[in-house]
Amino acid sequence: MNPHRTPGEVIADGPEPLPKGPAMACAGCGAKRVTWGDGEYKASSPIASPRACVPTARVKAGWFRRCREPGEHLHERCKVCGLEWFTSFAKGS
């Protein structure tokens, strides 16, 4: 358990809503995500394939947010600058 958090603590999502779906460019350095023609992400893409969150995962994106439900967020990471961020999980899109 993180000594700076208490069990059951609710962490606010912050002042702005998360963008929907996977990002196509890094929010930090602007590196573009590379995909095949069918939308599948290439392994060599500067932005790795996003992964759906698990309830215990946290990512720092200017403030801390806690993932409350499995799949609630898509966790993103840029291989170029190392920035980690997340977007809102968009089912069916």
Residue pairs with C-beta under 8 A, 6 or more apart in sequence:
1 7
5 11
10 66
11 64
11 65
11 66
12 63
13 65
14 61
14 62
14 63
14 65
17 88
18 73
18 86
18 87
18 88
19 87
19 88
20 87
20 88
20 90
20 93
21 74
21 87
21 88
21 90
21 93
22 33
22 50
22 74
22 76
22 87
23 33
23 47
23 50
23 76
23 85
23 87
24 32
24 33
24 47
25 31
25 32
25 33
25 47
26 46
26 47
26 78
26 80
26 81
26 83
27 83
27 85
28 78
28 81
28 83
29 78
29 80
29 81
29 83
31 46
31 47
31 78
31 79
31 80
31 81
32 46
32 47
33 41
33 45
33 46
33 47
34 41
34 42
34 44
34 45
34 46
35 41
35 42
35 45
36 42
41 47
41 48
41 49
45 79
46 78
46 79
46 80
47 76
47 77
47 78
47 79
48 76
48 77
48 79
50 74
50 75
50 76
50 87
51 74
51 75
52 70
52 71
52 73
52 74
52 75
52 89
53 67
53 70
53 71
53 72
53 73
53 74
53 75
53 86
53 89
54 67
54 70
55 67
55 68
55 69
55 70
56 67
57 67
57 75
58 64
58 65
58 66
58 67
59 65
59 73
59 75
59 84
59 85
59 86
60 84
61 84
61 85
61 86
65 73
65 86
67 73
71 89
72 88
72 89
73 86
73 87
73 88
73 89
74 86
74 87
74 88
74 89
75 84
75 86
76 84
76 85
76 86
76 87
77 83
77 84
78 84
